[in-house]
Amino acid sequence: MPGNSSHIGLRRYQQDAFGLSDFADTTFTPHGGYLAVVADGIGGLLHGREAAQLAVSAFLQQYAAKPAEQSISQALDEALSAANQAVCRVAEQKHCLAWMGTTLVAAAVWNNRLYWRSVGDSHLYLCRDRRLGLLTIDHHFARTLQKQADAGIISQREAEFHPERYSLESFLGLEPLPLVDTGSTGLPLLPGDCVLLCTDGIDGVLTSDEIIACLGAEPMRAAQALCDAALAKGNPNQDNLTAVVLGLTDASQPAVRSGVTERARITRAVQFFRQFVRG
């Protein structure tokens, strides 16, 4: 069951966008599952609001055209490509190619497994047994800086305090996409799990404990609680904020209780899920 909430914050424009597939489509859901998409237009570039809206719309439209025989992973790849092409096409028309962009995170739940694609720094979380785990990796320049520090090219201090540390290295609006974060094999979900997609107006303001407390409610109330809690902080620079919450109920299909994630390369995520899958 889905929940969603979005607010402009204290910004002049709302540059977040989100969308959901048709959860009531009993023809599509048996092979396509349930899809949620969140995008955050990049304010430092041009036409961020339009980029986010274009990306979400194109992603949903392409995913909805998924044939029954196509895998979830393939469908997500094609939807991401369509979303990026939509942004690039309009950017080229506006003569601002590579200067119009948006982040995007998309999550599909099918057969009690979670699949995702992410570009940029909007986030996907899993909350289980009041523990919160971040599934996606930020595509910040900080990653390149850390590699340079590890290689001795720059100092650790230079890496940690570089003024461009949080600049995005990958976002929709670049062709080809430099970096894409993927969850392709499907992470097993259990009844009671809660999946959160959000922009940094939420998790850039709230602590993990505060997010977990909000996710204790049913999805629609949880999404609204996340926005309310962030706004209650009174941050004078509060960014746009968007939360989409998916809850797996006891009435869902039987949960898969074994299996490991493909993301063995990501230590934090692996440790998080081993706690759940094995213990």
C-alpha positions in Angstrom: 0.0 0.0 0.0 1.5 3.4 -1.0 1.7 6.7 0.7 3.1 10.0 -0.5 3.6 13.6 0.6 5.4 16.6 -1.0 6.0 20.2 0.1 7.8 23.2 -1.5 9.6 23.9 1.7 11.0 27.5 1.8 12.2 27.4 -1.8 10.8 29.6 -4.6 9.9 26.7 -6.8 8.9 23.1 -6.3 11.5 21.1 -8.2 10.6 17.7 -6.8 8.4 15.3 -8.7 7.1 11.8 -8.0 4.8 9.2 -9.5 3.3 5.8 -8.9 2.2 3.0 -11.3 -1.4 1.9 -11.2 -1.6 -0.3 -8.1 -5.1 -1.4 -9.1 -4.2 -2.6 -12.5 -4.7 -6.4 -12.1 -3.5 -7.0 -15.6 -0.2 -5.4 -15.2 0.8 -6.0 -11.5 1.2 -9.8 -11.9 4.2 -9.3 -14.2 5.1 -5.6 -13.5 4.5 -5.3 -9.8 4.3 -1.9 -8.1 6.5 1.1 -9.1 7.4 4.3 -7.3 9.6 7.1 -8.8 11.0 10.2 -7.1 13.0 12.9 -8.9 14.7 16.1 -7.6 15.4 18.7 -10.2 18.9 20.2 -9.8 18.5 23.8 -8.7 22.1 24.7 -9.7 21.3 23.9 -13.3 18.5 25.1 -15.6 14.9 24.1 -15.7 15.1 21.7 -12.8 11.4 21.5 -12.2 10.7 20.6 -15.8 13.5 18.0 -15.8 12.1 16.3 -12.8 8.6 16.2 -14.2 9.8 15.0 -17.6 11.9 12.2 -16.0 9.1 10.9 -13.8 6.5 11.0 -16.6 8.8 9.2 -19.1 9.9 6.6 -16.6 6.3 5.7 -15.7 5.1 5.6 -19.3 7.9 3.4 -20.5 7.6 1.0 -17.5 3.8 0.7 -18.1 4.6 -0.6 -21.6 6.6 -3.6 -20.1 5.6 -6.8 -21.9 4.7 -9.7 -19.7 7.7 -11.7 -20.7 10.2 -9.0 -19.9 12.1 -9.0 -16.6 11.7 -6.3 -14.0 15.4 -5.4 -14.4 15.1 -5.0 -18.1 12.0 -2.9 -17.8 13.7 -0.6 -15.2 16.7 -0.2 -17.5 14.5 0.8 -20.5 12.4 3.1 -18.3 15.6 4.8 -17.0 16.9 5.2 -20.6 13.6 6.7 -21.7 13.6 9.2 -18.8 17.2 10.3 -19.5 16.4 10.7 -23.2 13.4 12.8 -22.5 15.4 15.2 -20.4 18.3 15.3 -22.9 15.9 15.9 -25.8 14.3 18.9 -24.1 17.7 20.2 -22.9 18.9 20.1 -26.5 15.9 22.0 -27.7 16.5 24.6 -25.0 20.3 24.7 -25.9 21.3 23.7 -22.4 22.4 20.1 -22.9 24.3 19.0 -19.8 23.0 22.1 -18.0 19.5 20.7 -17.3 19.2 17.8 -15.0 17.5 15.9 -12.2 18.2 13.1 -9.8 15.9 10.0 -9.9 15.3 7.0 -7.8 12.8 4.3 -8.8 11.8 1.2 -6.9 9.7 -1.7 -8.1 8.2 -4.3 -5.8 7.3 -7.6 -7.5 6.9 -11.1 -6.1 8.0 -9.8 -2.6 11.3 -8.6 -4.0 12.6 -5.0 -4.3 14.3 -3.8 -7.4 15.7 -0.3 -8.0 17.5 2.2 -10.2 19.1 5.4 -8.9 21.0 8.3 -10.4 22.2 11.2 -8.3 21.5 11.5 -4.6 17.9 10.9 -4.0 17.6 8.0 -1.6 15.9 4.6 -1.2 15.6 3.0 2.3 14.4 -0.2 3.8 13.0 -0.1 7.3 12.6 -3.5 9.0 12.1 -4.2 12.7 12.6 -0.5 13.4 16.0 -0.5 11.7 16.8 1.7 8.7 19.1 0.8 5.9 20.2 3.0 3.0 20.2 1.0 -0.3 21.5 3.6 -2.8 24.8 5.2 -3.3 25.3 8.9 -3.9 26.9 9.9 -7.1 28.9 12.8 -5.5 32.4 14.0 -6.5 33.3 12.9 -2.9 33.7 9.4 -4.3 36.4 10.5 -6.8 38.0 12.6 -4.1 38.2 9.6 -1.7 39.8 7.5 -4.4 42.4 10.2 -5.0 43.1 10.4 -1.3 43.4 6.6 -1.0 45.9 6.7 -3.9 47.9 9.5 -2.2 47.2 12.0 -4.9 45.5 14.4 -2.4 45.4 14.4 1.4 42.4 13.0 3.3 41.8 16.5 4.7 41.6 17.8 1.1 39.1 15.1 0.2 36.9 15.8 3.2 36.9 19.6 2.8 36.9 20.1 -0.9 34.4 22.8 -1.9 32.9 20.7 -4.7 32.7 17.5 -2.6 28.9 17.3 -2.9 28.7 18.1 -6.6 26.9 15.5 -8.6 28.9 13.3 -11.0 25.8 11.7 -12.5 22.3 12.9 -13.1 19.6 12.5 -15.8 20.4 15.0 -18.5 23.8 13.5 -19.4 24.3 11.1 -22.3 25.4 8.5 -21.6 24.8 8.4 -17.9 28.1 8.2 -16.2 26.9 6.3 -13.1 23.8 4.2 -12.3 23.1 2.5 -9.0 21.2 -0.8 -9.5 19.4 -3.4 -7.5 18.7 -5.9 -10.2 18.4 -9.4 -8.7 15.6 -8.4 -6.2 16.1 -7.9 -2.5 13.7 -10.2 -0.5 11.1 -8.4 1.4 9.1 -9.6 4.5 5.7 -8.7 5.8 5.9 -5.5 7.8 8.8 -4.1 5.7 8.6 -0.4 4.8 10.3 1.1 1.7 11.0 4.8 1.6 12.0 6.9 -1.5 12.8 10.5 -0.7 14.6 13.7 -1.7 17.3 15.3 0.5 14.7 17.7 1.9 13.7 14.8 4.1 16.7 12.8 5.0 19.0 15.7 4.8 17.1 17.2 7.8 15.8 14.2 9.8 17.9 11.7 11.8 17.6 8.0 11.2 15.7 7.7 14.5 13.2 10.4 13.5 12.6 8.7 10.1 12.0 5.4 11.8 9.5 6.9 14.2 7.6 8.4 11.3 7.6 5.1 9.4 5.8 3.4 12.2 2.5 4.7 10.9 0.6 3.4 7.8 2.1 4.6 4.6 0.1 7.7 3.9 0.3 9.0 7.4 4.0 8.0 7.5 4.8 10.1 4.4 2.9 13.1 5.8 4.7 12.7 9.1 8.1 12.8 7.4 7.3 16.1 5.7 5.7 17.5 8.9 8.7 16.5 11.0 11.2 18.0 8.6 9.2 21.3 8.4 8.9 21.4 12.1 12.7 21.7 12.3 12.3 25.3 11.1 15.3 25.2 8.8 15.6 28.6 7.2 16.9 27.0 4.0 14.5 24.1 3.9 14.7 22.5 0.5 11.7 21.0 -1.4 10.8 17.7 0.3 9.1 14.6 -1.0 8.5 11.2 0.5 6.9 8.1 -1.0 6.3 5.1 1.3 5.5 1.6 0.3 4.4 -0.9 3.0 4.4 -4.7 2.7 1.4 -6.0 4.6 0.7 -9.5 6.0 -1.8 -9.9 3.2 0.9 -9.7 0.6 2.3 -12.8 -1.2 4.3 -15.2 1.0 7.6 -13.6 1.9 11.0 -15.0 0.7 13.2 -15.5 3.8 16.5 -16.4 2.2 18.8 -15.1 -0.4 21.5 -12.4 -0.5 21.7 -9.1 -2.3 23.9 -8.7 -5.4 25.5 -5.6 -3.8 28.4 -7.4 -2.1 30.6 -4.6 -3.2 28.8 -2.2 -0.8 29.9 -3.1 2.7 27.3 -1.0 4.6 24.4 -2.4 2.7 25.6 -6.0 2.9 26.1 -5.7 6.7 22.6 -4.2 7.0 20.9 -7.0 5.1 22.8 -9.9 6.6 21.3 -8.8 10.0 17.9 -9.3 8.6 18.2 -12.2 6.1 20.2 -14.3 8.4 19.3 -13.3 11.9 
